[in-house]
């Protein structure tokens, strides 16, 4: 999958198309500018979150995938992997953990992004719902499994991720100032026409309610950054 194994890369895992654009697009773009390749993994089809009045399930899937591809192109993502699970019905299975683990072993990312699995206070039905919780937990477990040679063996061997950047976290410890990049982030989010038919209203709501994480920055992306420590003796 990663033809240049010496190339630095990152892997970002979302539950639905648009999750990663809410969580980490400016950070991902900045890392791409620093020389990283970026890969996206989307766990579900997102078909049940499509607000556009489309009766056909396949058409809704196609719309959301197309929008995700457009957003990823704007950011500079090298490839998007769609795992194809049903939106709203994601289950923690060994198949899900295996797919994520094997992608980590294949791509060998230094950094992995996903939802924070530590968020279990259920204060927001939008942020802490089932698909998001399971995606974060499965990603966390896949990072652990990937550094083991015998859990889901891969021809590339094991791989130890250096850091996990959890977005949507209740306890962030790192803030990226995106005050000068807010228009870029909104442009990326505007790829999701099926989600935001009145984008101007959404953009105003977003700036006023969803980006003011740090008192020193007008707008920011917030993460709980965790070092992956290898215990050895």
N, C-alpha and C positions, 0 to 999 in steps of 0.2 A: 504493500500500500504506500509506503513512504520510500520512494526510490533512492533518495539521498539520505542515508541513515545518519550522516554527520550533520545534517541540517537541523537547527533548533526548531522545535514546534510546540504548539499548545493544542489542547483538545477541550472544547466547551460542550457541555451536555445540558440540553434543555428538554422539558417535557413536551412542549408544543412549539410550532412556528410562532415566533415573536418573543418567547421567553428570554432568549439570549440578547435580543435587541433592547429589552427592558433592562437586563442585568448588567451587561458588560461590553457593549459595542465600542466605546471609546478606548477602554483598556485593551481590548483585542486589537483594534486598529493601531494603537501605539506600539504594541509588541510586534505587529507585522512590520511597522516602520523600522523597528530595531533589528529586523532580520529573521523573525520567526515565521514559519508557516503555520497557518491556523486551520483547524479542522472542526467542523460542527457535527454534533450527533443529536438528532431529534427523536425522542422516544415514541411519541404518538403522532398520528396523522393530523390531529387538530381539527377534525371534521365537525365535531359537535360544538366547537367554539366559533364557527363561521356565522357571522351576523347577516351576511348577504343571503337573501331569500332564494336559496337554491335547493330544490327538492332532491336531486340526485346526490347520494353519498359520495360517489366517485368524483363527481364534479366539485364537491366541496373539498375533497382531499386534493384534487388537482390545483384548485385555486390557492389553497394554503401552502402547498409545496412550491408553487410558482412564486408566491409572495416571499417565502423564505429564501428562495434562490436569488431573487432580486435584492433583498436586504443583504445577504451574504456577499453578493458581488460588490455592493457599495462599500462594504467594510474591507474587502480584499481576502475573504476566506477562500482557501484553496479547494476544499471539497466539503459537501454536506452529506452525511450518512443519515438516511431515514430508516428507523427501525420498524415502523409500520404498525405499532400497537393502536388499539382503539382508544380514542380520546375520551377521557372521563372514566375509563375502566382499567387503567394501568395496574398491573399486579407485580409484586415483588416475586420474581421467579428465578430459578437458576439459569434459565435461558437468557433473561435480561442481564443478570450479572455476568454471565459468560460472554455475551456479545460485547459488553463494555470492557471487560478484562482483556479480551483478545484484541480489541481495537487499541487499548493502551499498549499492549505488548507489540503490536504491529507498528504503530505510529511513533512510540517512544517519546511522548510529550514530557517536557520539563515541568510544565504547568497544566493543571486541569481546573476547569471552571464548572461549577454547578450550584444548585440551590443548597442552602445550609440545612443539613439534616438535624442540626441541633434545635431548630425552631419547632417547638412542640407546645407552644402556649395557646395556639388556636385563636389568636386575636384578630385574624383577617382571613375570611373565607376565600379571598382572591389569591393571597400569597401562600397560605398554608394548606391548600386543599390536597386531596389524595395524590394526584399525578405529580405535583411538585414535590411532596414529601418522599414519595417512592423513588423518584428520579435522583434526588439528593442522596438518599440512603444507599441506593444501588451503586451510584458513582463512587461514594466513599468506600464501599466494600470492594468495588472493582479495583480501586487504587491499591488497597491492601493485597488483594489476590494477585495483582500483576507483578508484585515484587517477590512472588513465590514461584519457583521453577515448576512445581508439580501441580499447582492449581490451574487447570485449563492450560496445558502445555502448548507452546507456540514455537514455530521454527526459529523465530528471532530470540527465543529465550525469555528470561524474566526482564522486567523493567521497573526501576524505582522512580516514581514521580518525585520531583523536588518540592513542589508546593501545590496546595489546593487553594484556589480563590473561591470562597463561598459568597454568592450574592444573595440579596434578599434576607440578610442576616439581622437578627435582633441584637447581636453583639459585634458590630464591625470594629476592626482595629486598623483599617487602612482606608483612606479616602483619596480618591482621584479627583482633582479639581477639573471639572468639565465646563466651567463658566464660558470659556472661549470656544467650546465645542458643542454647545447645546443645539445649534442649528443643524450640525452634522447628525447628532443623535436623533433629532426630530425628523430629519430627512430619511434616515434609515427606518424609523418607525412608520413613516408615511407609505412605506412599501405595502403595508397591510390594510389595503382599502376595504377588504371584507370585514375587518375588525373595527375600523374607525371611519364610517361613512361621512361624518362631519369632523374632519381632521382638525380644523381650526379650534373648535371647542375642546377636542381632546388635548391638543397641544397646550392650550391655556391651563387646563386642569393638571396636566402632567407637570408643567413648570411650577405651578403653585403648590402641588401636593406630593409629588413623587421624586423630587431630585434635591431637596434641601436637607441633606444629611448632616452637614457640618457647618457650624456657625461662621467659620472663616471663609467659606466658599459659597457663592450664590447658588451654584449647581454642582453636584458631585455624583460620582459612582462610589458606592460603599461596599466593602468586602470584609469578611473575616478570613484573614490569610493564615494558613496553617502549614508549618514545615512538616514534611514527611520524614520522620526520624527512623533510621534503620538501627535496631538494637543488635549489637554485636559484641562479642567477648573475645 
